Amino acid sequence: MLTIQDKAIKYAEKVEGSFLVRSYTNSVACWDGKTTSVVGLRIEIVQDFKKEENYDEYVYNGVKIYIENSLILKENAYIFMLPKIPFMKPFFNAKGIVPKKY
């Protein structure tokens, strides 16, 4: 079951947006010359998102959430807003949403 923090829902409703959850990959060079790929989540509020076939759509309390197909949604997934820094847009994070391992 996917849930969203009340503060995050209120912000999404205020800006009339939807949550977009997707993965990103960064290559990191190690001290021994090898490179490693680091996979993380990027969660943002988008407006007028056109659903593509590589996203699954969910609705929670009237707010749409689009989650990339390459992510696994665990049983108790939770999206929340990180503490807000003045004069900056809010940042979001999630628990229970992880990248697939290939």
C-alpha positions as CSV (number, residue, x, y, z in Angstrom):
1,M,0.0,0.0,0.0
2,L,1.3,3.4,-1.0
3,T,0.8,6.3,1.5
4,I,1.9,9.9,1.4
5,Q,2.6,12.3,4.3
6,D,-0.2,14.8,4.9
7,K,2.2,17.8,4.5
8,A,3.3,16.5,1.1
9,I,-0.2,16.0,-0.1
10,K,-1.2,19.5,0.9
11,Y,1.8,20.9,-1.0
12,A,0.9,18.9,-4.2
13,E,-2.7,20.1,-3.9
14,K,-1.6,23.7,-3.4
15,V,0.5,23.7,-6.6
16,E,-2.0,21.4,-8.4
17,G,0.7,18.9,-9.2
18,S,1.4,15.1,-9.2
19,F,4.3,13.1,-7.8
20,L,6.8,11.7,-10.3
21,V,9.0,9.0,-8.9
22,R,11.9,7.9,-11.1
23,S,15.4,6.4,-10.8
24,Y,18.7,7.9,-11.7
25,T,22.1,6.4,-12.1
26,N,25.5,8.1,-11.4
27,S,28.9,6.6,-12.1
28,V,31.4,7.1,-9.3
29,A,35.1,6.7,-9.8
30,C,36.9,4.9,-6.9
31,W,40.4,5.5,-5.8
32,D,41.7,2.3,-7.5
33,G,40.5,3.5,-10.9
34,K,37.3,1.3,-11.1
35,T,33.9,2.9,-11.6
36,T,30.7,1.9,-9.7
37,S,27.2,2.8,-10.6
38,V,25.0,4.3,-7.9
39,V,21.2,4.2,-8.3
40,G,18.9,6.5,-6.5
41,L,15.4,7.9,-6.4
42,R,14.3,11.3,-7.7
43,I,10.9,12.4,-6.4
44,E,9.4,15.7,-7.7
45,I,6.1,17.5,-8.2
46,V,5.1,17.9,-11.8
47,Q,2.2,19.6,-13.5
48,D,0.5,18.4,-16.7
49,F,2.4,15.1,-16.8
50,K,1.4,13.0,-19.8
51,K,1.5,9.3,-18.6
52,E,4.0,7.3,-20.6
53,E,4.0,3.5,-20.8
54,N,7.1,3.2,-18.6
55,Y,5.2,4.7,-15.6
56,D,2.5,3.2,-13.4
57,E,-0.2,5.5,-12.2
58,Y,-1.5,5.5,-8.6
59,V,-4.0,7.8,-6.8
60,Y,-3.8,8.7,-3.1
61,N,-6.4,11.1,-1.6
62,G,-7.0,12.7,-5.0
63,V,-3.3,13.2,-5.8
64,K,-1.8,11.2,-8.7
65,I,1.6,9.5,-8.3
66,Y,3.5,8.2,-11.3
67,I,6.1,5.6,-10.5
68,E,8.7,4.4,-13.1
69,N,8.2,0.7,-14.0
70,S,11.9,0.0,-13.2
71,L,11.1,0.5,-9.5
72,I,9.7,-2.0,-7.0
73,L,6.9,-0.8,-4.8
74,K,7.1,-2.7,-1.5
75,E,4.1,-3.4,0.8
76,N,4.4,-0.2,2.9
77,A,5.7,2.4,0.6
78,Y,5.7,6.0,2.0
79,I,6.4,9.3,0.3
80,F,7.3,12.2,2.6
81,M,8.6,15.8,2.5
82,L,12.0,16.5,3.9
83,P,12.4,19.5,6.3
84,K,12.0,22.7,4.2
85,I,14.8,25.1,3.7
86,P,13.7,28.7,3.5
87,F,13.5,30.2,0.0
88,M,13.9,26.8,-1.7
89,K,11.4,24.4,-3.2
90,P,10.6,21.4,-1.0
91,F,12.4,18.1,-1.4
92,F,10.8,14.7,-1.1
93,N,12.0,11.2,-0.3
94,A,10.4,7.7,-0.1
95,K,10.7,4.5,1.9
96,G,9.7,1.2,0.4
97,I,10.4,2.1,-3.3
98,V,13.6,0.5,-4.6
99,P,15.2,0.0,-7.9
100,K,15.0,-3.5,-9.5
101,K,18.2,-5.5,-9.3
102,Y,19.3,-7.0,-12.6
